[in-house]
Amino acid sequence: MFCSIAGLTPAGAGNGSQAEKHERIYFSALNKEEKPAPALADHDFTLRLNSKSVPLEEFRPGVPYTDKSIPLIAWILIDFNRNIDANLISRQGRAAGEIFNLLHPDSVLGVKIVSDRSETLAPLGHDPAAVREAFRRFSEKRNELRVGSDEAELVGSGGLLRAAELAINDMNRFAEAQPSLNSRELHRAIMIISDGSINPSYKERPLYEKAARSNVFLYPVYVPRQRYGPWLQYYFDLAKRSGGVASVLGALSPGSKILPLPRANSGANALTFNFIHMIRDLNGKYSFDVSLPAGGEIKVDLKCRRKGISLRVPRTNLP
């Protein structure tokens, strides 16, 4: 089921006795524009645990995108693909650096470039200058990665999907090592900037399962190319299956429909809109508590009574 961001429990965290743990389940309730549907209450949903109807315990609605109460850990993965204009990427550096102004002061962001290898351009940190420089150096590092780099991590044919799996590991290790983060609720996200060139034969199930367990949501951003087809839906589905939202570079609204494709904006700082889509989705997630008996397994089935509302619940099996 798709976890949320309005309040994320650190991976593996729980409370209660050894006999029973409590885990928060995060989910998105989206309108037809794939924006969070506000002001829904617990009675707007029906919940079945192992086929038994139960109330939503400790139900919590989302908050506005301007809320800064929860730190964010996020990676930005930029596709090595030569179809992507290096100047377009460099023009987004200021927007990427200024994202910190919309976040909790303990938030951290990192940038990677991905081909059949993944190389860090800016490590996870609260460093706007480093993030801006990462975007500026994209073209330079792309040339270096093409001929091989000792600092790069091999991802093989999995490309962006495998790189996302490894990025989740990075986030988990980082959070555990930071006293200010390892015992608190966090938002975790991966933004992917690409023209949609991911390997459809790569088995993505491990990625979705790992993301759900770690409360990580994927936010694919599509950089338009001259021609596109039904394969683009596979890229956008990364968001649906992980609990995030997809968007076109610089588009005013998010969206996962390729017909019609939302209008893109390739100008300076166009990525600002995509960051807002991501933050709005993270903050807008609903959540509730589930009690998990020791050694027990739970199947979660959540539905919304309101028409026109779709749910994204990445984690439907516990533990």
KAFEN-V127510 format. One record per backbone hydrogen bond with DSSP energy under -1.0 kcal/mol. NH is the residue of the N-H (numbers start at 1). CO is the residue of the C=O. If there is no record, write none. Layout:
# KAFEN-V127510
nh={NH NH}
co={CO CO}
This chain:
# KAFEN-V127510
nh={13 21 23 25 27 28 30 31 34 37 44 45 46 48 49 50 52 54 60 63 67 73 74 75 76 77 78 79 80 84 89 90 91 92 93 96 97 98 101 102 103 107 108 109 110 111 112 113 114 115 118 119 121 122 127 131 132 133 134 135 136 137 138 141 142 143 144 145 146 147 152 153 155 156 158 159 161 163 164 165 166 167 168 169 170 171 172 173 174 175 176 177 181 182 184 186 187 189 190 191 192 193 194 198 202 208 209 210 211 212 213 214 216 217 219 221 222 223 232 233 236 237 238 239 240 241 243 244 247 249 251 255 265 269 270 272 273 275 276 277 278 279 280 281 282 283 284 285 286 287 288 289 290 292 294 296 298 300 301 303 305 310 312 314 318}
co={10 292 290 288 286 312 310 35 31 29 41 42 303 301 52 299 49 47 287 283 64 187 108 189 110 191 112 193 114 81 85 86 87 89 90 92 93 94 98 99 100 104 72 125 74 122 76 119 78 117 153 113 111 111 125 127 128 129 130 131 132 133 135 137 138 139 140 141 142 143 149 118 116 116 155 156 158 159 160 161 162 163 164 165 166 167 168 169 170 171 172 173 178 178 181 8 71 73 217 75 219 77 221 196 199 204 205 206 207 208 209 210 211 188 190 192 247 194 229 230 232 233 235 236 236 237 239 239 220 222 248 246 249 91 267 269 270 271 272 273 274 275 276 277 278 279 280 282 27 60 25 57 23 21 19 293 318 316 48 46 44 30 28 1 298}
